[in-house]
């Protein structure tokens, strides 16, 4: 079966503190080797309403930096 839809992102979720559906903000929590971990936060009170993990984007490890070159002191 082929994939019919791309990534979904919630625009509103039920907030137990506000006791109603509220707009949410998506916050990046962690960048993993195989994706990213996001948290949904209530836009009104700031309560955490859920998490989602995105996959598919491979994060390349950073290339090692060359050692700094020594500089000559001018006198």
Helices and strands as residue ranges (DSSP letters): E 12-15, E 20-32, E 35-42, E 48-55
